């Protein structure tokens, strides 16, 4: 993880109390850095205190209450006895194929639906033009119809998000990235989210908002994969099969495959989809996972091409049915010539730098806008049935959708209309005889530059890439400025919205402008469309910091692998320049705005000087191998820990999750687990229940309170430990690469468990600093020891039929935990 400073940390006692500051994180340099504990910066006589994620959360209460997922194999003696399978065998490959095929169907439906709604919107506009008079009143009636239809379409998308499925807002890419990083986000791949996402994006794009369908398609693919995975879990339970030991890994890989299928369906770029999942999505990757991604991508590409062939057959003859060619959605067509001079490479690099600067500015503006949104439209709340409790905040968010749509539509209508009126007064000839002499204009009567304000982003990009005639210089500048700020305003709105196409369009506009200026001076070999192509790549790379996958996607959608060098140069320079100022847009929303404890790829160099005992949480609660039910029950009631070390004469011999212990207390009597000769609870019924959700702790029956529970059959011996003197750099590396949930810390002096590391102990909140004297005054009133909060139980697991998280841009900080702990449903295999 990156840091905002390079100060070195100094050792402090692990018994130092919690402290915090009331100040917010620095908006532009707030970083989730990779250490924890009370850690001090600067001279020992006047040092500053950096809040750990856990301390900051307890002070402000603004962190989402999340649970993480364990990915390593945790094998129990019970699983050995009942011969549980490791993976879902061949069924996972069948599921990957179906994920690709179904994702392709969903995305093809989205594409066709958007096209139909856009044609309907333009048909209504043209019908009004034909019926109104040649005066300002007729033009105003056209404006009312144009604006009214757009607001009505946006209202459908806003209703689905604001009142039905808040997680359907935004692109969904940050949520998928967080899930694949090992953090549970309830309902992120639920049925209601999929429906709201797939249907809502039709209306938000058709409404004329500067949004794209590609991000929502990626989220839709992940949701399809999550639903299929959930069906597999339920099927195993119904037929009495054991859930696989690596169920968490199986589900993670399925979600990654679904996201890959979504990228493939959106761009028709299977290789780019696989690279996108590797670069931007998956935190864990190996050849087997990559093969699953490729299978899903192949299935998605096959379905998209089949649908495209049927469309071609419907338009040009049924002999073209099932003829698989190159016609796919968002395919930007081949350039007639991709030539460029060697001296133009520095120009492309300079355009990359411009794209990086503009992308950093875009992210900075969107950050501050989202902070404002989080204040006046806080997270929604839910009732016991997981339905949104409609409050003023929800209506405010919905009204914002209508207001923003009204403002953007007004700009998109009047700018080309005013230009047309000026041209009409100057004697310019109207290309359409039906509207010649009228102030009101049909869509087809507008010149190509003015059409940019009305047509879809995909059509605009294609024209900017391939049009032979020049675009109007002044209108290109106006459109670029308007589109930049309206896209920034829209990203975070309560509608499904992607960032790919709007970013590509914005970059293509100023790239085309540079290309035309170069051609005007007769100093370029590359055509203006090539400069538009470079500009599109640079702006998206500058805002999202996507490089390798973006380059591959652009080469696939244009069929121009020979143009790879300029693309590589542009996207890398754009990324380097953007990174000098702030995070990419997706990481910014995850870490800086939502405060989700995402573990980035590499630890910080500062961690070389920090030991595990400085960062670990203390106050670990443990069980004995055989312990009284009353003692176990008391410990569970009085702590929120999710995992416990199991001890034998003071030394750790295993680990056990809270869910298992609670299931045993609730149901062990039915299987004879409390008899004098206790029986082992069969694995299938226990994990059939745990795979479907939490096992809430019930009141302890009086007749078993004096009994003892033998935990040995349910322990995992595959727990991970490190010395309290271990370097935090290595601790972070081991924790993230193994996909751990808990890392137990063992004292070198006593050999006992002295603490635990979770992902919250690996992150420090940069910018939350107070002086040493303030620390003393604040912590003197608090406890003398930090209690370990091992993945708080306050964030219950909900099954995939619910919806409860915010969009990727706003209101997510406190929106993820409203369901009762007793609520049913969950992520299969959670809590291992």
Secondary structure, 3 states (H helix, E strand, C coil): CCCCCCCCEECCCCCCCCCCCCCCCCCCCCCEECCCCCEEECCCCCCEEEEEHHHHHHHHCCCCCCCECCCCCCCEHHHHHCCCCCCCCCHHHHHHHHHHHHHHHHHHHHHHHHHHHHHHHHHHHHHHHHHCCCCHHHHHHHHHHHHHHHHHHHHHHHHHHHHHCHHHCECCHHHHHHHHHCECCCCCCCHHHHHHHHHHHHHHHHCCCCCECHHHHHHHHHHHHHHHHHHHHHHHHHHCCCCCCCHHHHHHHHHHHHHHHHHHHHHCCHHHHHHHHHHHHCCCCCHHHHHHHHHHHHHHHHHHHHHHHHHHHHHHCHHHCCCCCCCCCCCCCCCCCCCCCCCHHHHHHHHHHHHHHHHHHHHHHHHHHHHHHHHHCCCCEECCCCCEECCHHHHHHHHHHHHHHHHHHHHHHHHHHHHHHHHHHCCCCCCCCCCCCCCCCCHHHCCHHHHCCCCCHHHHHHHHHHCCCCCCHHHHHHHHHHHHHHHHHHCCCCCECECHHHHHHHHHHHHHHHHHHHHHCCCCCCCHHHHHHHHHHHHHHHHHCCCHHHHHHHHHHHCCHHHHHHHHHHHHHHHHHHHCCCCCHHHHHHHHHCCCCCCCCCCCHHHHHCEHHHHCEECCCEEECEEEHHHHHHHHHCCCCCEEEEEECCEEEEEEEHHHHHHHHHHHHHHCCCCCCCCCCCHHHHHHHHCCCCCCCCCCCHHHCCCEEECHHHCECCCCEEECCCEHHHHHHHHHHHCCCCEEEECCCCCCEEEEECHHHHCEEEEEEEEHHHHHHHHCCCCCCCECCCCCCCCCCCCCCCCCCCCCCCCCCCCCCCCCCCCCCCCCCCCC
